[in-house]
Amino acid sequence: MSDEDNEIILADLNDEELVEQMFDDLYDGMKEEIEEGVNILLERGWQPYDILTKALVGGMTIVGNDFRDGILFVPEVLLAANAMKGGMAILKPLLIETGAPRVGKMVIGTVKGDIHDIGKNLVAMMMEGAGFEVVDLGINNAVEKYLDALETEGADILGMSALLTTTMPYMKVVIDTLTEKGMRDNYIVLVGGAPLNEEFGKAIGADAYCRDAAVAVETAKKLVARKHNQGVTG
């Protein structure tokens, strides 16, 4: 099927059918179709924030649930996240323009001495897919880089990843430094990576250990909601 034929089919769908089709296209990692769907909804007068939450976040929620339940695997989720990024690239400038609300903002990076990033990349993509703004610092991050980014970006969440037992303890260095500087209570700290576990997360003072990207999204949503509620009532 040519792109032109596909465009005609997408354009022939009503709004509800088009959103359902976008769920399927996201699930299958079809980037061009997602971009086309976003453009059609914009042409029909949809608000960028509604497209983000109803079509993209809605679709990525299905992907996240199936990843959590072992129905989808990392390569498929990466494809879905890449398709979502195509749609996000169109929406991002429009969302900034309209001052759309965001779920929260996360600074994420692999810790100093560690150059593994597949798991971290997946978390970043899934968080974006859930409507969070994500600042990805990449690999091999020293404590100063995390702290600078948290303050500069006005983030709610710090995400740290490690895949080596030798680099895991550096997470504690970062958390201890936040505490020393009186900044610890300002941020939700999530940690993850193959050699970590819940016990380690508690021992170093993280808010939560997340075993995979789907859990990271669920945990972040829950903790940000709690933080905002405390802000209102406190």
Secondary structure as the mmCIF struct_conf table of DSSP 4:
data_model
#
loop_
_struct_conf.conf_type_id
_struct_conf.id
_struct_conf.beg_label_comp_id
_struct_conf.beg_label_asym_id
_struct_conf.beg_label_seq_id
_struct_conf.end_label_comp_id
_struct_conf.end_label_asym_id
_struct_conf.end_label_seq_id
HELX_RH_AL_P HELX_RH_AL_P1 ASP A 3 ASP A 12
BEND BEND1 LEU A 13 LEU A 13
HELX_RH_AL_P HELX_RH_AL_P2 ASP A 15 TYR A 27
TURN_TY1_P TURN_TY1_P1 ASP A 28 GLY A 29
HELX_RH_AL_P HELX_RH_AL_P3 LYS A 31 GLU A 43
TURN_TY1_P TURN_TY1_P2 ARG A 44 GLY A 45
HELX_RH_AL_P HELX_RH_AL_P4 PRO A 48 ASP A 50
HELX_RH_PI_P HELX_RH_PI_P1 ILE A 51 VAL A 57
HELX_RH_AL_P HELX_RH_AL_P5 GLY A 58 ARG A 68
TURN_TY1_P TURN_TY1_P3 ASP A 69 GLY A 70
BEND BEND2 ILE A 71 LEU A 72
HELX_RH_AL_P HELX_RH_AL_P6 VAL A 74 THR A 98
TURN_TY1_P TURN_TY1_P4 GLY A 99 GLY A 99
BEND BEND3 VAL A 103 VAL A 103
STRN STRN1 LYS A 105 THR A 110
STRN STRN2 VAL A 111 VAL A 111
TURN_TY1_P TURN_TY1_P5 LYS A 112 GLY A 113
HELX_RH_AL_P HELX_RH_AL_P7 ILE A 118 GLY A 129
TURN_TY1_P TURN_TY1_P6 ALA A 130 GLY A 131
STRN STRN3 GLU A 133 ASP A 136
BEND BEND4 ILE A 139 ASN A 140
STRN STRN4 ASN A 141 ASN A 141
HELX_RH_AL_P HELX_RH_AL_P8 VAL A 143 GLU A 153
TURN_TY1_P TURN_TY1_P7 GLY A 154 GLY A 154
BEND BEND5 ASP A 156 ASP A 156
STRN STRN5 ILE A 157 SER A 161
BEND BEND6 LEU A 164 LEU A 164
TURN_TY1_P TURN_TY1_P8 THR A 165 PRO A 169
HELX_RH_AL_P HELX_RH_AL_P9 TYR A 170 GLU A 180
TURN_TY1_P TURN_TY1_P9 LYS A 181 GLY A 182
HELX_RH_3T_P HELX_RH_3T_P1 ARG A 184 ASN A 186
BEND BEND7 TYR A 187 TYR A 187
STRN STRN6 ILE A 188 GLY A 192
TURN_TY1_P TURN_TY1_P10 ALA A 194 PRO A 195
HELX_RH_AL_P HELX_RH_AL_P10 GLU A 198 ILE A 204
TURN_TY1_P TURN_TY1_P11 GLY A 205 GLY A 205
BEND BEND8 ASP A 207 ASP A 207
STRN STRN7 ALA A 208 TYR A 209
BEND BEND9 ARG A 211 ASP A 212
HELX_RH_AL_P HELX_RH_AL_P11 ALA A 213 THR A 233
#
